[in-house]
Amino acid sequence: MGKKVSHANRFNRQFLLGGLALLGSLAACSSGTAGLKTSRQTGTFVGNHPVGCMVLAPFCPMLQAYTLLPEKAPPQPADPVWATAKAMEDCADKYGERKQAGELASCQNEAFTQWGQKGGMNAAALTAATEANSANAAQVASKAMPAEMARLSWNGLMERATLDSPPTAYTPNADVVPSSLLGWQQHECAARYGSVNRQLYVYQAMCDNAALMAWARRSHVPYEKIQPMMDGNLQISYQEQSQKLDREQAQMQRDALTKASGLDFSIPQNKNVFPGNAPKAATP
């Protein structure tokens, strides 16, 4: 039993050290259209995706860059968080109290395992995720971890598992542009956790981290390619939380991490944010 917990904790630490907070900087939007052009030249994600500016309303000059944002994500049968959302809600409704954290984790683990097995995922990836989730539940029960952090961690653990072992029996939504969906998901993370309340910085980073792993899966990018970005960005978020970095300093460090990754987060021209939701250019 001790070996299982140790393995789960090692896996969980890898996830908790992986956060991404690419959104939430005035510097990314402060120069309007000119800034967007410069950012595209340097290859930064926020510049390539002006939907990120929506987080900063009403301060961002690029607020009108996208006027149609979908209220929910498109169908994604191969995405673990989307595909198991109803089951996870049912688990939370049934086991919502802290003292039931173990029962909640067992319910979550069972739902994800069933989905993963039907999708053809390997047992090792499923076991690593579920053991780590159970370890988190023990911390929640002992008040060593907030329940929301455990929930965010679970989303990331599911994404990591499917990145390591994609569910081949489920057909991905071919109409989804990975970088567009990443931008929308991170917008949702910022809308939920991008408060002036500094305790939410790490939550936003964990939320963004799960979105980045989903992007990597859709883009066929291995975990090792995004891990340095996630490790660095979560560390930056802790520094923001402790007020050791201001927003502009933090974004400069994140931009450097993104550039160093060599990954392309750009969105092809004339591609919709989602099918049926075409981006509209800002009025000059």
Summary of the structure (lengths in Angstrom):
residues: 284
radius of gyration: 18.6
end to end distance: 63.3
largest distance: 63.3
contacts: 932
relative contact order: 0.18
helix: 65%
strand: 1%
